Amino acid sequence: MAKILLKKSYLHKNLKKVSYKDLWITKGVFTTIRIKDYPPKFILLKEHLKNLNLSIEKLNIKFHLSDKIFNTLIKDLLKNKIKYNHLLRIAVNNKMISLNIRKRQKYAKFFTGILVNYQRPNYLIKNLYYKKIINFMRNINQKNHEVILTKKDKVLEGCTTNIIFSKNNNIFLPKSGFYPGITLKFIKTKIKRKIIIKDIKIDEIKRFDEIILVGSGKGVVGLKDIPQINWKKKKDKICKELQELYNSYIDNYIET
């Protein structure tokens, strides 16, 4: 796990500062937002807060993270004159809101995928109660490996990413059973290629030319192989295209 640089917790009923807790394995939700440059830019902030608040409502937590509260709390975390390339994690449970900032890791150009038979409980919410997911992540080198979740022979998502497949220059996305992250939603609105939504079975993976991982932390990275099924990438054309699209947006991002 990456070292946490700055961290704070507050009671959300009155925003009183308390001892920091990361809130993992509690009833609650979280989101991870990329921070870039100085002054710091919070990439796709509105979309992240909207998704977070929707998840908070679904769990019947009596709290709403407004822009005003966010701006108040984040001032206590940011340091002056730092050119940011960091990740902000916001976690909310029934009593507390916790924020931490960690430096974004330098990831490998291509990753190795590891297939496991597991589906997140309540997968449409970014749930803090992810004990098994945390254990998966602790047992891999997160700089160049990703655990790929499957259920009933269908590919769902990565532990920290959504998955995009490509074949014959078309893009394929799993049909259901996963959390549709902010980065995936962004790419779907910007990409001009045909997108096909379908169940993707494990025994169909070998047919694909590329497998691409997307998420707020990793951005856009490609898979080089999945040793369990002897799959290896045949191309990296779509991966490069999505990287250019995403990185150009990040570099020129203007908060609204």
C-alpha positions in Angstrom: 0.0 0.0 0.0 1.2 3.5 -0.7 2.3 5.6 2.2 -0.4 8.1 3.4 1.1 11.6 3.5 -1.8 13.6 5.1 -4.8 12.3 6.9 -7.7 13.7 8.9 -11.0 12.5 10.4 -14.1 14.5 11.4 -17.5 13.7 13.1 -19.8 14.6 10.3 -22.6 15.8 12.6 -20.5 18.9 13.6 -17.3 18.5 11.6 -15.3 18.3 14.8 -11.8 16.9 14.2 -11.1 13.5 15.8 -8.3 10.9 15.8 -7.8 9.6 12.2 -9.4 6.3 11.2 -9.3 5.0 7.6 -12.8 3.5 8.1 -12.1 0.3 6.2 -14.3 -2.7 7.1 -17.1 -0.4 8.4 -20.5 0.3 6.9 -19.8 3.2 4.6 -18.6 4.3 1.2 -15.6 5.9 -0.4 -14.2 7.6 -3.5 -10.7 8.3 -4.8 -10.0 11.5 -6.7 -6.9 12.4 -8.5 -5.2 15.7 -7.6 -2.8 17.4 -10.1 -0.6 20.4 -10.3 -0.4 23.6 -8.3 -2.8 25.2 -7.5 -4.3 21.7 -7.1 -6.9 20.5 -9.5 -9.3 17.9 -8.4 -10.0 15.8 -11.5 -13.7 15.2 -12.2 -14.6 16.4 -8.7 -18.3 17.0 -9.3 -18.8 13.6 -10.7 -17.0 12.0 -7.8 -19.0 13.9 -5.2 -22.2 13.1 -7.0 -21.5 9.4 -7.0 -20.3 9.5 -3.4 -23.5 11.2 -2.2 -25.7 8.8 -4.1 -24.0 5.9 -2.4 -24.3 7.6 1.0 -28.1 7.9 0.4 -28.4 4.2 -0.6 -26.8 3.2 2.7 -29.2 5.6 4.6 -26.2 7.6 6.1 -27.4 11.0 7.4 -24.8 13.1 5.7 -24.3 15.0 2.4 -20.8 16.1 1.3 -21.6 19.5 -0.2 -19.1 21.6 -2.1 -19.0 24.0 0.9 -18.1 21.2 3.3 -15.5 19.7 0.9 -13.8 23.0 0.4 -13.7 23.6 4.2 -12.2 20.2 5.0 -9.7 20.1 2.1 -8.1 23.4 3.1 -6.9 21.6 6.3 -5.2 18.9 4.2 -3.5 20.7 1.4 0.1 22.1 1.6 1.2 25.2 -0.2 3.6 25.1 -3.1 3.4 21.4 -3.8 3.0 20.4 -7.4 0.5 17.6 -6.9 0.4 14.2 -8.5 -1.6 12.6 -5.7 -4.8 10.8 -4.8 -7.4 12.0 -2.4 -9.5 9.3 -0.7 -12.7 10.3 1.0 -14.5 7.8 3.2 -17.8 8.2 5.0 -19.6 5.9 7.5 -22.4 6.5 9.9 -20.4 8.7 12.2 -17.3 10.0 10.5 -15.8 11.4 7.3 -12.1 10.6 6.7 -9.8 12.1 4.1 -6.3 11.2 3.2 -3.8 12.2 0.5 -1.2 9.9 -0.8 1.3 10.3 -3.6 0.2 8.6 -6.8 2.4 5.5 -7.5 4.5 5.1 -10.6 2.9 2.2 -12.4 4.4 -0.2 -14.9 3.6 0.4 -18.6 1.7 -3.0 -18.7 0.2 -5.2 -16.0 -0.3 -8.9 -15.4 -3.8 -9.9 -14.6 -4.8 -12.5 -12.0 -8.2 -14.1 -12.2 -10.2 -14.8 -9.0 -13.7 -16.1 -8.6 -15.3 -13.3 -6.5 -17.9 -10.6 -6.9 -18.1 -7.6 -4.6 -21.2 -7.6 -2.3 -23.4 -4.7 -3.2 -21.2 -3.9 -6.1 -23.0 -0.8 -7.3 -21.8 1.0 -4.2 -18.1 1.7 -3.5 -18.4 0.0 -0.2 -15.8 0.3 2.6 -16.6 -3.3 3.8 -14.2 -4.9 1.3 -12.2 -7.2 3.6 -11.6 -9.8 0.8 -10.7 -7.1 -1.8 -8.1 -5.6 0.6 -6.6 -9.1 1.2 -6.3 -9.7 -2.6 -4.5 -6.4 -3.0 -2.1 -7.0 -0.1 -0.9 -10.2 -1.8 0.1 -8.6 -5.1 2.6 -6.0 -6.3 0.1 -3.3 -7.1 2.6 -1.5 -9.4 2.3 -4.1 -12.1 -0.4 -6.6 -11.2 -4.2 -6.4 -11.0 -6.7 -8.9 -9.6 -9.6 -9.5 -12.0 -12.9 -10.4 -10.4 -15.1 -13.1 -12.1 -18.3 -14.8 -11.2 -20.1 -17.7 -12.9 -17.4 -17.7 -15.6 -18.0 -14.0 -16.4 -15.4 -11.2 -16.2 -16.6 -8.3 -14.0 -13.9 -5.8 -13.0 -10.5 -5.3 -11.4 -10.0 -4.7 -7.7 -9.2 -1.1 -8.4 -10.2 -0.7 -12.1 -12.8 -1.2 -14.7 -11.9 -3.4 -17.6 -12.1 -2.6 -21.3 -11.6 -5.2 -24.0 -10.8 -4.6 -27.7 -11.0 -6.8 -30.8 -10.9 -5.7 -34.4 -10.7 -2.0 -33.3 -14.1 -2.3 -31.5 -14.4 -1.8 -27.7 -16.2 -4.3 -25.5 -17.4 -3.8 -21.9 -18.9 -6.3 -19.4 -22.6 -6.2 -19.3 -23.2 -6.1 -15.5 -21.9 -7.2 -12.1 -19.4 -4.4 -11.5 -19.1 -0.8 -10.3 -19.0 1.7 -13.2 -16.2 4.1 -12.2 -15.8 7.7 -13.0 -12.9 7.1 -15.4 -14.9 4.5 -17.3 -17.9 6.8 -17.6 -15.6 9.6 -18.9 -14.0 7.4 -21.5 -17.5 6.2 -22.7 -18.5 9.8 -23.3 -15.4 10.7 -25.2 -14.4 7.6 -27.3 -15.6 7.6 -30.9 -15.2 3.9 -31.5 -18.1 1.4 -31.4 -18.8 0.2 -27.9 -20.4 -3.3 -27.5 -21.9 -4.3 -24.2 -21.9 -8.0 -23.5 -21.2 -10.7 -21.0 -17.5 -11.7 -21.4 -16.8 -15.2 -20.4 -13.4 -16.4 -19.2 -13.0 -18.8 -22.1 -13.6 -15.9 -24.6 -10.8 -13.8 -23.3 -8.2 -15.3 -25.7 -10.2 -13.8 -28.6 -9.4 -10.3 -27.6 -6.5 -8.3 -28.9 -6.2 -6.0 -25.9 -7.4 -5.7 -22.3 -7.2 -2.2 -20.8 -7.6 -1.2 -17.1 -9.0 2.2 -16.2 -9.5 4.0 -12.9 -8.8 7.2 -11.0 -5.6 5.8 -9.5 -4.0 4.0 -12.4 -5.5 6.2 -15.1 -5.3 4.0 -18.3 -3.0 1.0 -18.4 -2.8 -2.1 -20.5 -2.6 -5.8 -19.6 0.3 -7.6 -21.0 -0.8 -11.1 -20.0 -3.0 -13.3 -17.9 -0.7 -16.4 -17.2 -3.5 -18.6 -15.8 -5.1 -18.8 -19.3 -2.1 -18.1 -21.4 -3.5 -14.9 -22.8 -1.0 -12.3 -24.1 -1.7 -8.9 -25.7 -1.6 -8.9 -29.4 -1.7 -5.1 -29.9 -1.6 -1.9 -27.9 -3.3 0.5 -30.4 -6.5 1.1 -28.4 -4.6 1.4 -25.1 -2.4 4.1 -26.5 -5.5 5.9 -28.0 -7.3 5.8 -24.6 -4.1 6.9 -22.8 -3.7 9.9 -25.1 -7.4 10.8 -24.7 -7.3 10.6 -20.9 -3.9 12.2 -20.4 -4.7 15.1 -22.7 -7.9 15.7 -20.7 -6.0 15.5 -17.4 -3.3 17.9 -18.5 -5.7 20.5 -19.8 -8.4 20.0 -17.1 -10.2 23.1 -15.9 -12.4 22.8 -12.8 -15.9 24.1 -13.3 
